[in-house]
Amino acid sequence: MKIKINKLLTASLIIILSGSDIFSQEYEVLNSTVPSVRMGEIQRLGNDGIIEAVPTLIELLTDETVGVRINAVVALGRLGTEEAAEALIKSLNEDSSPAVKVMAAQEIGRFGSDYSVNALVDASDSENELVAASAVRSLGRIGGDKAREKLLDKAENAKNNKIKSAAVNSLLELPDFGANEKDIEDVERIIKRIKKDKKKSGVTISDKTTEKLEEIKKKHWNTK
């Protein structure tokens, strides 16, 4: 018993003497008190595809510095594991910073799982316009019936014209959009309404979006 107690005291002493270091020697740069240094290392781990760093990056999602959390979100999105996806969904749902939530919604768009779509569907109803728009754009990247249904709903019924516009753009990114002629009719009607409300909302449809719609019509319906 005395030996065990001495070992515990020794371990405690080592922790105290080492200061506030949280991460192992392998990721010791992340113990830096300078946020920009931590962010640089996080970017390296994501860019280099260090899958083993996923648990460490998940820990950084609770860092006090918003920029560190944002960089951890991006790195986890690039690494793309199931564990990373679950952590990003948690950040989307729980982080206190809208900027982190926006980036989390964007990175979740890299994953095609049902729970990712469900999280984005919920986030598309966020009261924060930027978070909702980011979720809408990611639904367009993932696609699928549930994403399509939500995008059509947002394009048709969102009170915010920026969200409507984002939903229209996302719909046009879906691989099979336009194969059904009703898709085209619905989007043309929505675009017309957004343009009509331009003076009131300050939001309109870009020429690029209009051109994309015409390309889709030509592809599926051979219009000239």
C-alpha positions as CSV (number, residue, x, y, z in Angstrom):
1,M,0.0,0.0,0.0
2,K,2.8,2.4,0.9
3,I,4.5,1.7,-2.5
4,K,1.3,2.4,-4.4
5,I,0.8,5.7,-2.5
6,N,4.3,6.8,-3.3
7,K,3.7,6.1,-7.0
8,L,0.6,8.2,-6.9
9,L,2.4,11.0,-5.2
10,T,5.2,10.8,-7.7
11,A,2.8,10.9,-10.7
12,S,1.0,13.9,-9.1
13,L,4.3,15.7,-8.6
14,I,5.2,15.1,-12.3
15,I,1.9,16.6,-13.4
16,I,2.3,19.6,-11.1
17,L,5.9,20.3,-12.3
18,S,4.9,20.0,-15.9
19,G,2.5,22.9,-15.6
20,S,-0.7,23.0,-17.6
21,D,0.5,20.8,-20.5
22,I,-2.5,18.7,-21.7
23,F,-1.2,17.0,-24.8
24,S,1.4,14.4,-25.2
25,Q,4.9,15.0,-26.4
26,E,3.8,13.9,-29.9
27,Y,1.6,17.0,-30.1
28,E,3.5,19.2,-27.6
29,V,3.2,22.3,-29.9
30,L,-0.5,22.3,-29.0
31,N,0.4,23.1,-25.4
32,S,1.6,26.5,-26.6
33,T,0.0,29.5,-24.9
34,V,0.1,31.3,-28.2
35,P,-3.2,30.6,-30.1
36,S,-1.6,31.2,-33.6
37,V,1.0,28.5,-32.8
38,R,-1.7,26.1,-31.8
39,M,-3.7,27.0,-34.9
40,G,-0.7,26.4,-37.2
41,E,-0.1,22.9,-35.7
42,I,-3.8,22.1,-36.1
43,Q,-3.7,23.1,-39.8
44,R,-0.6,20.9,-40.3
45,L,-2.3,17.8,-38.7
46,G,-5.4,18.3,-41.0
47,N,-3.4,19.0,-44.1
48,D,-1.1,16.0,-43.6
49,G,-4.0,13.7,-42.9
50,I,-2.8,12.6,-39.5
51,I,-5.8,10.3,-38.6
52,E,-4.2,9.5,-35.2
53,A,-4.7,13.1,-34.2
54,V,-8.5,13.0,-34.3
55,P,-8.9,12.4,-30.5
56,T,-6.5,15.3,-29.9
57,L,-8.3,17.6,-32.3
58,I,-11.7,16.7,-30.7
59,E,-10.3,17.9,-27.4
60,L,-9.4,21.2,-29.0
61,L,-13.1,21.8,-29.9
62,T,-13.4,23.1,-26.3
63,D,-10.4,25.4,-26.5
64,E,-11.2,28.9,-25.1
65,T,-10.0,30.6,-28.4
66,V,-12.6,30.6,-31.1
67,G,-10.0,30.6,-33.9
68,V,-8.5,27.4,-32.4
69,R,-11.9,25.7,-32.4
70,I,-12.6,26.8,-36.0
71,N,-9.3,25.3,-37.1
72,A,-9.9,22.1,-35.3
73,V,-13.3,21.9,-37.0
74,V,-11.7,22.3,-40.4
75,A,-9.0,19.7,-39.6
76,L,-11.6,17.2,-38.4
77,G,-13.6,17.7,-41.6
78,R,-10.5,16.9,-43.7
79,L,-9.7,13.8,-41.7
80,G,-13.2,12.6,-42.2
81,T,-13.6,9.8,-39.7
82,E,-16.9,8.8,-38.1
83,E,-15.6,10.0,-34.7
84,A,-14.8,13.3,-36.3
85,A,-18.3,13.6,-37.8
86,E,-19.9,13.0,-34.5
87,A,-17.7,15.7,-32.8
88,L,-18.5,18.2,-35.5
89,I,-22.2,17.6,-35.1
90,K,-21.8,18.2,-31.4
91,S,-20.0,21.5,-32.1
92,L,-22.8,22.5,-34.5
93,N,-25.4,21.9,-31.8
94,E,-23.6,23.1,-28.8
95,D,-20.8,25.6,-29.5
96,S,-21.4,29.1,-28.2
97,S,-19.8,30.8,-31.2
98,P,-21.9,31.3,-34.4
99,A,-18.6,31.3,-36.4
100,V,-17.7,27.8,-35.1
101,K,-21.2,26.6,-35.9
102,V,-21.0,28.0,-39.4
103,M,-17.7,26.2,-40.1
104,A,-19.0,23.0,-38.5
105,A,-22.1,23.0,-40.8
106,Q,-19.8,23.5,-43.7
107,E,-17.4,20.7,-42.8
108,I,-20.3,18.3,-42.0
109,G,-21.2,18.6,-45.7
110,R,-18.2,16.4,-46.4
111,F,-19.9,13.5,-44.8
112,G,-22.8,11.6,-46.4
113,S,-24.3,9.7,-43.4
114,D,-27.9,9.9,-42.4
115,Y,-27.1,11.5,-39.0
116,S,-25.1,14.2,-40.8
117,V,-28.1,15.1,-43.0
118,N,-30.3,15.1,-39.9
119,A,-28.0,17.5,-38.1
120,L,-27.9,19.8,-41.1
121,V,-31.7,19.7,-41.6
122,D,-32.1,20.9,-38.0
123,A,-29.4,23.5,-38.3
124,S,-31.0,24.9,-41.5
125,D,-33.8,26.2,-39.1
126,S,-31.3,28.1,-37.0
127,E,-32.3,31.6,-36.0
128,N,-28.8,32.6,-37.0
129,E,-28.9,33.4,-40.7
130,L,-25.2,32.5,-41.3
131,V,-25.5,29.1,-39.6
132,A,-28.8,28.3,-41.5
133,A,-27.2,29.3,-44.8
134,S,-24.1,27.2,-44.2
135,A,-26.3,24.2,-43.4
136,V,-28.4,24.7,-46.5
137,R,-25.3,24.8,-48.7
138,S,-24.0,21.6,-47.1
139,L,-27.3,19.8,-47.8
140,G,-26.7,20.6,-51.4
141,R,-23.3,19.0,-51.3
142,I,-24.6,15.8,-49.6
143,G,-27.8,15.4,-51.6
144,G,-30.3,12.6,-51.1
145,D,-34.1,12.6,-50.7
146,K,-34.2,14.2,-47.3
147,A,-31.8,17.0,-48.2
148,R,-33.7,17.6,-51.4
149,E,-37.0,17.8,-49.5
150,K,-35.6,20.3,-47.0
151,L,-34.0,22.5,-49.7
152,L,-37.3,22.7,-51.6
153,D,-39.0,23.7,-48.4
154,K,-36.4,26.4,-47.6
155,A,-36.4,27.7,-51.2
156,E,-40.2,27.9,-51.1
157,N,-41.0,28.9,-47.5
158,A,-38.0,30.5,-45.8
159,K,-38.8,34.0,-44.5
160,N,-35.3,35.2,-45.2
161,N,-34.5,35.7,-48.8
162,K,-30.8,35.0,-48.3
163,I,-31.8,31.5,-47.1
164,K,-34.1,31.2,-50.1
165,S,-31.3,32.1,-52.5
166,A,-28.9,29.7,-50.8
167,A,-31.5,26.9,-51.1
168,V,-32.0,27.6,-54.8
169,N,-28.2,27.4,-55.4
170,S,-28.0,24.2,-53.4
171,L,-30.9,22.6,-55.3
172,L,-29.1,23.4,-58.6
173,E,-26.0,21.5,-57.3
174,L,-27.9,18.3,-56.8
175,P,-26.8,15.7,-59.5
176,D,-30.3,14.8,-60.6
177,F,-32.0,18.1,-60.2
178,G,-34.1,19.1,-63.2
179,A,-34.9,15.6,-64.4
180,N,-38.4,16.3,-63.2
181,E,-39.9,19.2,-65.1
182,K,-41.7,20.3,-62.0
183,D,-38.3,21.0,-60.4
184,I,-37.6,23.6,-63.0
185,E,-41.1,25.2,-62.7
186,D,-40.8,25.4,-58.9
187,V,-37.3,27.0,-59.0
188,E,-38.2,29.5,-61.7
189,R,-41.3,30.5,-59.7
190,I,-39.1,31.0,-56.6
191,I,-36.5,32.9,-58.4
192,K,-39.1,35.2,-59.9
193,R,-40.4,35.9,-56.4
194,I,-37.0,36.6,-55.0
195,K,-36.2,39.1,-57.8
196,K,-39.6,40.8,-57.2
197,D,-38.7,41.3,-53.5
198,K,-35.2,42.6,-54.3
199,K,-36.0,46.2,-53.3
200,K,-37.4,45.1,-50.0
201,S,-34.9,42.4,-49.0
202,G,-31.7,43.5,-50.8
203,V,-31.3,39.9,-52.0
204,T,-31.4,38.8,-55.6
205,I,-30.4,35.9,-57.8
206,S,-27.0,36.1,-59.4
207,D,-26.4,35.7,-63.2
208,K,-24.3,32.6,-62.4
209,T,-27.4,31.0,-60.8
210,T,-29.6,31.9,-63.8
211,E,-27.0,30.5,-66.2
212,K,-26.8,27.3,-64.1
213,L,-30.5,26.8,-64.3
214,E,-30.5,27.3,-68.1
215,E,-27.7,24.7,-68.4
216,I,-29.8,22.2,-66.4
217,K,-32.8,22.9,-68.6
218,K,-30.8,22.3,-71.8
219,K,-29.4,19.1,-70.3
220,H,-32.7,17.5,-69.4
221,W,-35.2,19.2,-71.7
222,N,-33.1,20.3,-74.7
223,T,-34.5,23.9,-74.5
224,K,-32.8,26.5,-76.7
